[in-house]
Amino acid sequence: MVLKTGLQGRDRKMSLKVVSAGLDVSKQWIDAAVWWPGLREKVQARFDQTPQGLEQLCDWLIGHEVWRVGLEASGGYEVAAMDALQARGLMVFRLNAQRVRQFARAKGRLAKNDKVDALVIAKAVTVLPDEGQAAPLRRRELDPLVERLNHRRRLRDLSSDCDNHLEHLVDAKLRAWTIALRAQLKARIALLDKELAALVARAGPLSEVADRLRTAKGAGPLLAQTLVALLPELGQVTRRQIASLVGVAPFDDDSGKRIGERHIKGGREAIREVLYMATLSAMRFNPTIKAFAARLAGKKPKVIIVACMRKLLVSLNAMARDATDWRDPAAAA
């Protein structure tokens, strides 16, 4: 279902230069807007969030000579659109929603609705292309692995809630119910761990990557599974980019003569949580990470842990890139 289009004459010739599109994705429909510098009128449309609607969306974008498409994460509703767009050869960028909103405010766009958001995203994707990194092609065979990892995370959170409740519950019956629920959750988590191991073992080349990552002391099966499923950029980007993607890269906070504390921001929380626990183990049992932590003695504990997280992640990224197992310099000497 198309609401409005309008590329004619001189405007259509200009579209051959740099044409971007923004998508505001919801459960029922997708609002699309086309934009390029010098466009004098709105070019927008709305499509149903159905296979047929996605085909119409792709045809509409290609017909308007769009080559760059931006969208925000929408709780999973954007996945089908990304698959359809990438299958048709379009370059898709999944932008950080907070950055897009800040971009809108900087442009003086205070109103917020689906049509406005789509146009803002279309403009933002031109100047905020996530450091030029398009969204990687999603491997559909990993969907069962990703779903189970996300489900495991939810069950773990529920189990932690039970622990917190038990600290304050006094009623014997309520305590018994909570203890039983916690036991059920832990049993489900154990079952999921077996399924995750089986799925990774059948993942072909990714199974080799996961096995290679596990040669690093501290990098257990959960970290390896999480990295191959949720971090497809592993081994494909630089050390700084991989640290930024996960959210373990410190950012400056200086002004004039004031030198503020460095803090990490953003990144993929689901990966960072698993990496944190793996790093605590690596700081005890991995000689390289343990020695690195010792050199940072005197700094704040959180600073040391984050630095070790970054070092472990960068090392794993290099291992995936070079197809090599973990090598401990001390052992090699």
FENWOJO-V530845 format. One record per pair of residues at least 12 apart in sequence whose C-alpha atoms are under 10 Angstrom apart, sorted by sequence separation. I is the first residue (numbers start at 1). J is the second residue. D is the distance in Angstrom with one decimal. If there is no record, write none. Layout:
{{I J D} {I J D}}
This chain:
{{21 33 5.4} {22 34 6.6} {32 44 5.6} {33 45 6.6} {45 57 8.6} {70 82 9.7} {82 94 8.8} {104 116 9.6} {166 178 7.2} {210 222 9.7} {212 224 8.7} {213 225 9.5} {233 245 8.8} {250 262 5.4} {251 263 5.5} {252 264 9.3} {292 304 8.9} {293 305 7.7} {296 308 9.5} {315 327 9.8} {20 33 8.5} {21 34 4.3} {22 35 8.1} {31 44 7.4} {32 45 5.3} {33 46 8.9} {47 60 9.8} {69 82 9.4} {104 117 8.6} {107 120 9.1} {162 175 9.4} {165 178 7.8} {166 179 7.9} {210 223 8.8} {211 224 7.6} {249 262 9.2} {250 263 5.0} {251 264 6.1} {20 34 5.8} {21 35 6.0} {31 45 6.0} {32 46 6.1} {165 179 9.8} {210 224 5.0} {211 225 9.6} {213 227 9.1} {231 245 8.5} {249 263 8.0} {250 264 4.5} {251 265 7.5} {293 307 8.1} {19 34 7.1} {20 35 5.4} {21 36 8.6} {30 45 8.4} {31 46 4.5} {32 47 7.8} {45 60 8.8} {104 119 9.8} {162 177 9.9} {163 178 8.5} {209 224 8.1} {210 225 6.5} {213 228 9.5} {231 246 8.4} {248 263 8.8} {249 264 5.6} {250 265 7.4} {292 307 8.8} {293 308 6.6} {19 35 6.0} {20 36 6.3} {30 46 5.6} {31 47 6.5} {69 85 8.4} {78 94 9.1} {101 117 8.8} {104 120 6.3} {162 178 6.1} {163 179 8.5} {209 225 9.6} {210 226 9.3} {247 263 9.9} {248 264 5.6} {249 265 7.6} {292 308 7.2} {18 35 8.6} {19 36 5.1} {20 37 9.7} {29 46 6.8} {30 47 5.2} {31 48 8.9} {69 86 9.9} {100 117 8.9} {103 120 8.0} {104 121 8.7} {161 178 9.6} {162 179 7.4} {207 224 9.4} {210 227 8.1} {247 264 6.1} {248 265 7.5} {249 266 9.3} {18 36 6.0} {19 37 8.4} {29 47 5.5} {30 48 6.3} {31 49 9.8} {103 121 9.1} {162 180 9.7} {206 224 9.8} {207 225 9.0} {209 227 9.5} {210 228 6.7} {246 264 9.8} {247 265 5.8} {248 266 8.5} {249 267 9.0} {289 307 9.7} {290 308 8.6} {15 34 9.6} {17 36 8.2} {18 37 7.9} {28 47 8.8} {29 48 4.3} {30 49 6.2} {101 120 8.5} {104 123 9.3} {159 178 9.5} {162 181 7.7} {163 182 7.9} {206 225 9.3} {209 228 7.5} {210 229 9.8} {246 265 9.4} {247 266 5.3} {248 267 7.5} {289 308 6.4} {292 311 8.6} {15 35 8.5} {16 36 9.5} {17 37 9.2} {19 39 10.0} {28 48 6.2} {29 49 4.4} {30 50 9.6} {100 120 7.4} {101 121 9.0} {103 123 9.2} {104 124 8.2} {159 179 9.7} {162 182 6.1} {244 264 8.7} {246 266 7.8} {247 267 3.7} {248 268 9.5} {288 308 9.8} {289 309 9.0} {15 36 6.7} {23 44 9.9} {25 46 10.0} {27 48 9.1} {28 49 5.2} {29 50 8.0} {43 64 9.5} {69 90 7.1} {70 91 8.6} {71 92 7.7} {72 93 8.3} {73 94 6.6} {100 121 6.6} {103 124 6.9} {161 182 8.9} {162 183 9.8} {200 221 9.6} {207 228 8.6} {243 264 9.8} {244 265 8.4} {245 266 8.0} {246 267 4.4} {247 268 6.3} {283 304 9.9} {14 36 8.0} {15 37 8.8} {21 43 9.6} {22 44 9.5} {23 45 9.8} {24 46 9.5} {25 47 9.7} {26 48 9.5} {27 49 6.7} {28 50 8.1} {67 89 8.5} {68 90 6.5} {69 91 6.1} {70 92 5.9} {71 93 6.4} {72 94 5.4} {73 95 7.4} {159 181 8.1} {160 182 8.5} {206 228 6.6} {244 266 8.0} {245 267 5.0} {246 268 4.9} {247 269 7.5} {283 305 8.4} {289 311 7.6} {14 37 8.5} {15 38 9.4} {21 44 9.4} {23 46 9.4} {25 48 10.0} {26 49 7.7} {27 50 9.7} {30 53 8.7} {58 81 9.1} {62 85 9.8} {67 90 5.7} {68 91 5.1} {69 92 4.9} {70 93 4.7} {71 94 5.1} {72 95 5.2} {73 96 7.5} {74 97 9.3} {100 123 9.4} {101 124 9.5} {158 181 9.3} {159 182 5.4} {162 185 9.6} {206 229 8.9} {244 267 6.4} {245 268 6.5} {246 269 7.1} {288 311 9.6} {289 312 7.2} {14 38 8.0} {15 39 8.6} {25 49 8.2} {29 53 8.3} {30 54 8.7} {57 81 8.9} {61 85 9.3} {66 90 7.9} {67 91 6.1} {68 92 6.2} {69 93 6.1} {70 94 5.9} {71 95 6.0} {72 96 6.3} {73 97 7.2} {97 121 9.2} {100 124 6.4} {103 127 9.6} {158 182 8.0} {159 183 8.4} {197 221 7.6} {200 224 9.3} {243 267 8.4} {244 268 9.1} {245 269 9.8} {246 270 8.8} {247 271 9.0} {248 272 7.8} {288 312 9.2} {11 36 9.3} {14 39 8.4} {29 54 9.5} {32 57 8.1} {66 91 9.2} {67 92 8.7} {68 93 7.6} {69 94 8.6} {70 95 6.6} {71 96 8.8} {72 97 5.7} {99 124 8.9} {100 125 8.7} {103 128 8.8} {159 184 9.1} {160 185 9.9} {196 221 9.0} {197 222 8.8} {200 225 6.9} {203 228 9.8} {209 234 9.8} {242 267 9.6} {246 271 6.5} {247 272 7.1} {280 305 7.5} {283 308 7.6} {31 57 9.5} {54 80 8.2} {55 81 9.4} {58 84 7.4} {59 85 9.8} {62 88 8.8} {71 97 8.7} {72 98 9.5} {95 121 8.3} {156 182 9.6} {159 185 6.2} {196 222 8.5} {199 225 9.4} {206 232 10.0} {209 235 9.8} {245 271 9.6} {246 272 6.1} {279 305 7.3} {282 308 8.6} {283 309 9.4} {286 312 9.8} {7 34 9.7} {11 38 8.0} {12 39 9.4} {30 57 8.5} {34 61 8.0} {54 81 6.5} {57 84 9.1} {58 85 6.2} {62 89 9.5} {155 182 9.5} {158 185 7.6} {159 186 7.1} {245 272 9.8} {246 273 9.8} {248 275 9.9} {279 306 8.7} {282 309 9.2} {1 29 9.7} {3 31 9.7} {5 33 9.3} {6 34 9.8} {11 39 6.6} {32 60 9.5} {33 61 9.2} {49 77 8.7} {53 81 9.7} {54 82 9.7} {57 85 8.6} {58 86 9.6} {62 90 8.3} {72 100 8.5} {100 128 8.1} {157 185 9.8} {158 186 9.8} {193 221 8.9} {197 225 7.9} {200 228 8.8} {279 307 9.8} {280 308 8.7} {2 31 9.6} {4 33 9.8} {5 34 9.2} {10 39 9.9} {11 40 8.0} {32 61 8.7} {49 78 9.5} {51 80 8.4} {54 83 9.7} {55 84 7.4} {58 87 9.6} {59 88 9.1} {61 90 9.0} {71 100 9.7} {95 124 8.6} {99 128 8.3} {155 184 9.8} {156 185 7.6} {193 222 8.0} {196 225 7.5} {200 229 9.1} {246 275 9.2} {276 305 7.8} {279 308 6.6} {280 309 8.6} {283 312 9.8} {2 32 9.6} {11 41 9.4} {34 64 7.9} {36 66 9.6} {50 80 8.9} {51 81 9.1} {54 84 6.6} {55 85 8.8} {58 88 7.2} {95 125 7.5} {155 185 6.2} {156 186 7.8} {159 189 9.6} {196 226 9.9} {276 306 7.9} {279 309 5.6} {282 312 8.3} {34 65 9.6} {35 66 8.9} {49 80 8.6} {50 81 9.4} {54 85 8.2} {58 89 9.7} {94 125 8.9} {99 130 9.8} {154 185 9.9} {155 186 8.0} {275 306 9.8} {278 309 8.4} {279 310 9.2} {7 39 9.1} {34 66 7.6} {49 81 8.3} {58 90 8.6} {93 125 7.2} {96 128 9.3} {156 188 9.7} {193 225 9.9} {276 308 9.1} {277 309 9.3} {279 311 9.4} {7 40 9.9} {51 84 8.6} {55 88 9.4} {92 125 9.4} {95 128 7.7} {96 129 9.9} {152 185 9.5} {155 188 7.9} {156 189 7.4} {275 308 9.9} {276 309 6.4} {279 312 7.2} {6 40 10.0} {7 41 8.7} {23 57 9.9} {34 68 9.9} {95 129 7.3} {96 130 8.2} {152 186 9.8} {155 189 6.9} {272 306 9.9} {275 309 6.6} {276 310 9.8} {278 312 9.1} {279 313 9.2} {6 41 7.5} {7 42 9.3} {34 69 9.0} {93 128 9.4} {94 129 8.5} {95 130 6.6} {154 189 9.8} {275 310 9.1} {5 41 9.4} {6 42 7.4} {7 43 7.4} {33 69 9.7} {93 129 6.6} {94 130 8.0} {152 188 8.4} {153 189 9.0} {5 42 7.8} {6 43 5.6} {32 69 9.6} {92 129 9.5} {93 130 7.4} {152 189 6.0} {231 268 8.8} {272 309 8.5} {275 312 8.5} {4 42 8.3} {5 43 4.9} {6 44 8.4} {32 70 9.8} {151 189 8.9} {152 190 9.3} {230 268 8.7} {272 310 10.0} {275 313 7.8} {4 43 6.5} {5 44 5.9} {32 71 9.6} {93 132 8.8} {94 133 9.4} {95 134 9.5} {152 191 9.8} {264 303 10.0} {288 327 9.2} {289 328 9.7} {3 43 9.4} {4 44 5.5} {5 45 6.9} {21 61 7.6} {93 133 7.5} {94 134 7.5} {95 135 9.1} {149 189 10.0} {152 192 6.8} {230 270 8.4} {231 271 7.9} {263 303 9.0} {288 328 6.3} {3 44 7.0} {4 45 5.4} {20 61 9.2} {92 133 9.4} {93 134 4.9} {94 135 6.1} {148 189 9.7} {151 192 8.7} {152 193 8.3} {230 271 7.2} {262 303 9.2} {272 313 9.9} {287 328 7.2} {288 329 7.5} {2 44 8.2} {3 45 4.9} {4 46 8.4} {19 61 9.7} {91 133 9.8} {92 134 5.8} {93 135 5.2} {94 136 9.7} {229 271 9.9} {264 306 8.6} {286 328 8.5} {287 329 9.0} {288 330 7.8} {2 45 4.9} {3 46 6.1} {21 64 9.5} {91 134 6.5} {92 135 5.8} {93 136 8.9} {149 192 8.3} {263 306 9.8} {287 330 7.8} {288 331 9.8} {1 45 7.7} {2 46 5.5} {3 47 8.7} {20 64 9.6} {21 65 9.9} {91 135 7.9} {92 136 8.5} {148 192 6.8} {149 193 8.9} {152 196 9.8} {226 270 8.3} {227 271 7.1} {287 331 8.9} {1 46 6.1} {2 47 6.5} {19 64 8.2} {20 65 8.8} {21 66 6.5} {72 117 9.9} {91 136 9.5} {92 137 9.2} {148 193 8.8} {226 271 6.5} {1 47 5.2} {2 48 9.5} {19 65 6.8} {20 66 5.6} {21 67 8.1} {22 68 8.7} {23 69 7.4} {24 70 9.0} {25 71 7.4} {71 117 9.7} {72 118 9.7} {91 137 9.8} {226 272 9.8} {1 48 6.9} {18 65 9.1} {19 66 5.0} {20 67 6.4} {21 68 6.3} {22 69 5.8} {23 70 6.3} {24 71 6.4} {25 72 7.6} {27 74 8.7} {30 77 9.8} {71 118 8.1} {145 192 9.9} {148 195 8.3} {149 196 7.8} {227 274 9.3} {16 64 9.2} {17 65 9.4} {18 66 8.0} {19 67 6.4} {20 68 4.9} {21 69 4.8} {22 70 4.9} {23 71 5.0} {24 72 7.2} {25 73 8.4} {26 74 6.9} {27 75 9.4} {29 77 9.7} {30 78 9.1} {70 118 8.8} {148 196 7.1} {223 271 7.9} {226 274 7.7} {227 275 9.1} {15 64 7.7} {16 65 6.8} {17 66 9.8} {18 67 7.9} {19 68 6.8} {20 69 5.8} {21 70 6.3} {22 71 5.9} {23 72 7.8} {24 73 9.4} {25 74 6.5} {26 75 9.1} {27 76 9.3} {28 77 9.2} {72 121 8.1} {86 135 9.3} {223 272 9.7} {226 275 9.0} {15 65 6.8} {16 66 8.6} {17 67 10.0} {18 68 8.3} {19 69 9.0} {20 70 7.7} {21 71 8.7} {22 72 9.1} {24 74 8.6} {25 75 9.7} {26 76 9.6} {27 77 6.0} {70 120 9.8} {71 121 6.6} {86 136 9.2} {87 137 9.0} {145 195 8.6} {146 196 9.3} {223 273 9.6} {224 274 9.6} {2 53 9.8} {15 66 8.0} {16 67 9.6} {25 76 9.7} {26 77 6.4} {27 78 8.8} {30 81 8.8} {70 121 6.1} {71 122 8.3} {86 137 7.0} {144 195 9.6} {145 196 6.3} {148 199 9.9} {223 274 5.9} {224 275 9.6} {1 53 7.5} {12 64 8.2} {25 77 6.7} {26 78 7.8} {69 121 8.8} {70 122 6.2} {86 138 8.9} {144 196 8.8} {145 197 9.3} {222 274 7.4} {223 275 6.4} {12 65 8.9} {25 78 6.0} {69 122 7.2} {70 123 8.9} {71 124 9.7} {82 135 8.7} {145 198 9.7} {222 275 9.3} {223 276 9.6} {250 303 9.7} {2 56 8.8} {24 78 8.9} {25 79 9.7} {68 122 8.7} {70 124 7.9} {71 125 8.3} {82 136 9.9} {83 137 7.9} {145 199 6.5} {220 274 9.7} {223 277 8.9} {1 56 8.1} {2 57 9.0} {5 60 9.3} {23 78 9.2} {70 125 5.4} {82 137 8.7} {83 138 7.2} {144 199 7.9} {145 200 7.6} {219 274 9.6} {220 275 9.8} {223 278 7.0} {1 57 9.1} {7 63 10.0} {25 81 8.3} {69 125 7.1} {70 126 8.6} {82 138 8.5} {83 139 9.5} {219 275 8.3} {222 278 8.8} {223 279 10.0} {250 306 8.9} {7 64 7.5} {68 125 7.6} {69 126 9.1} {83 140 9.1} {142 199 8.5} {218 275 9.5} {220 277 9.8} {221 278 9.9} {249 306 8.6} {250 307 9.0} {2 60 8.9} {6 64 9.3} {23 81 9.2} {68 126 8.0} {70 128 9.5} {141 199 9.6} {142 200 8.8} {145 203 9.6} {219 277 9.3} {220 278 7.0} {248 306 6.4} {249 307 8.7} {5 64 9.2} {70 129 8.2} {79 138 8.9} {218 277 8.8} {219 278 5.7} {247 306 9.7} {248 307 7.8} {69 129 9.8} {218 278 5.3} {219 279 7.8} {248 308 9.6} {249 309 9.8} {250 310 9.7} {68 129 9.4} {142 203 7.9} {217 278 9.0} {218 279 6.5} {220 281 9.3} {248 309 7.1} {249 310 7.2} {141 203 8.0} {217 279 9.5} {218 280 7.8} {219 281 8.2} {220 282 9.8} {248 310 5.8} {218 281 5.0} {219 282 7.3} {247 310 9.0} {248 311 9.6} {70 134 9.4} {142 206 9.8} {217 281 8.0} {218 282 4.1} {246 310 9.0} {69 134 9.5} {70 135 9.7} {217 282 6.0} {218 283 7.9} {248 313 9.0} {68 134 9.2} {216 282 8.4} {217 283 9.4} {218 284 8.3} {243 309 9.1} {244 310 9.5} {217 284 9.3} {218 285 6.7} {219 286 9.4} {243 310 6.2} {246 313 8.8} {46 114 9.6} {217 285 6.4} {218 286 6.4} {242 310 9.0} {243 311 9.0} {46 115 8.7} {216 285 9.9} {217 286 5.1} {22 92 9.9} {45 115 8.6} {216 286 7.5} {217 287 8.4} {240 310 9.4} {243 313 7.2} {20 91 9.9} {21 92 9.6} {22 93 9.6} {44 115 7.6} {217 288 9.4} {218 289 9.4} {239 310 9.0} {242 313 7.7} {243 314 7.1} {44 116 9.9} {216 288 9.9} {217 289 9.2} {239 311 9.2} {242 314 7.1} {45 118 9.7} {149 222 8.8} {241 314 9.6} {44 118 8.4} {239 313 8.5} {240 314 8.2} {243 317 9.6} {44 119 8.1} {239 314 5.4} {242 317 7.5} {43 119 8.9} {149 225 8.2} {150 226 9.6} {238 314 8.5} {239 315 8.5} {42 119 8.5} {149 226 7.1} {239 316 9.9} {239 317 7.3} {146 225 9.0} {234 313 9.3} {235 314 9.3} {238 317 8.3} {239 318 8.0} {145 225 8.1} {146 226 8.1} {149 229 8.5} {150 230 9.9} {234 314 9.3} {235 315 9.9} {237 317 8.1} {238 318 8.7} {145 226 8.8} {149 230 9.0} {235 316 8.1} {236 317 8.0} {237 318 9.4} {32 114 8.9} {33 115 7.5} {146 228 9.6} {147 229 9.7} {234 316 8.1} {235 317 4.8} {236 318 9.1} {31 114 6.3} {32 115 7.4} {33 116 8.8} {35 118 10.0} {145 228 9.5} {146 229 5.9} {234 317 5.4} {235 318 6.1} {238 321 9.6} {30 114 8.5} {31 115 6.1} {32 116 9.8} {33 117 8.9} {34 118 8.5} {35 119 7.2} {145 229 6.7} {146 230 7.0} {233 317 8.9} {234 318 8.5} {235 319 7.3} {236 320 8.3} {237 321 8.6} {29 114 9.9} {30 115 9.5} {31 116 9.3} {32 117 9.2} {33 118 5.4} {34 119 7.1} {35 120 9.3} {144 229 9.7} {145 230 9.3} {234 319 9.3} {235 320 4.7} {236 321 6.5} {31 117 8.6} {32 118 5.6} {33 119 5.1} {35 121 9.5} {36 122 8.4} {37 123 8.9} {142 228 9.0} {143 229 8.4} {227 313 9.6} {234 320 6.6} {235 321 3.9} {31 118 6.2} {32 119 7.6} {33 120 8.6} {34 121 9.6} {35 122 5.9} {36 123 7.6} {142 229 6.5} {233 320 10.0} {234 321 7.5} {235 322 7.7} {26 114 8.8} {30 118 9.0} {31 119 9.1} {33 121 8.3} {34 122 6.3} {35 123 6.5} {142 230 9.3} {235 323 8.9} {24 113 9.2} {25 114 8.3} {32 121 9.4} {33 122 6.4} {34 123 8.7} {37 126 9.7} {227 316 9.4} {24 114 6.0} {32 122 8.5} {33 123 9.3} {35 125 10.0} {36 126 8.5} {139 229 9.0} {227 317 9.6} {23 114 8.9} {24 115 7.6} {35 126 9.2} {138 229 9.9} {23 115 9.0} {24 116 8.9} {25 117 9.8} {224 316 9.5} {228 320 9.8} {22 115 9.7} {24 117 6.2} {25 118 8.7} {139 232 9.0} {219 312 8.8} {22 116 10.0} {23 117 8.0} {24 118 4.9} {138 232 8.4} {218 312 9.1} {219 313 9.8} {22 117 8.0} {23 118 4.9} {24 119 8.7} {136 231 9.7} {137 232 8.7} {217 312 10.0} {22 118 4.8} {23 119 8.0} {24 120 9.5} {136 232 7.1} {216 312 8.7} {21 118 7.9} {22 119 5.9} {23 120 9.3} {24 121 7.8} {135 232 9.7} {136 233 7.4} {219 316 9.0} {21 119 7.7} {22 120 7.2} {23 121 6.9} {24 122 9.7} {135 233 9.4} {20 119 9.8} {21 120 9.5} {22 121 4.6} {23 122 7.4} {216 315 9.0} {21 121 7.5} {22 122 3.7} {133 233 9.8} {216 316 8.0} {20 121 9.1} {21 122 4.5} {22 123 7.4} {215 316 9.8} {20 122 5.6} {21 123 7.8} {22 124 8.3} {213 315 9.4} {214 316 9.3} {19 122 9.0} {20 123 7.2} {21 124 9.5} {22 125 7.4} {213 316 6.2} {216 319 9.6} {19 123 9.7} {20 124 9.1} {21 125 7.8} {22 126 9.8} {133 237 9.5} {212 316 8.9} {213 317 9.0} {215 319 9.9} {20 125 7.1} {21 126 9.0} {20 126 6.6} {213 319 7.2} {19 126 8.7} {209 316 9.9} {212 319 7.5} {213 320 7.5} {18 126 8.4} {133 241 9.8} {212 320 7.7} {215 324 9.6} {216 325 7.6} {217 326 8.4} {131 241 9.1} {209 319 8.7} {210 320 9.0} {213 323 9.7} {215 325 6.0} {216 326 5.2} {209 320 6.4} {212 323 7.8} {213 324 9.0} {214 325 8.5} {215 326 5.5} {216 327 8.0} {217 328 9.8} {208 320 9.6} {209 321 9.7} {212 324 7.1} {213 325 7.1} {214 326 8.4} {215 327 8.6} {216 328 8.8} {212 325 5.3} {213 326 7.5} {206 320 10.0} {209 323 7.7} {211 325 8.8} {212 326 7.5} {208 323 9.1} {209 324 9.3} {209 325 9.4} {153 270 8.0} {150 270 8.2} {153 273 9.7} {149 270 9.1} {153 274 9.7} {98 266 9.9} {96 266 9.2} {96 267 9.8}}
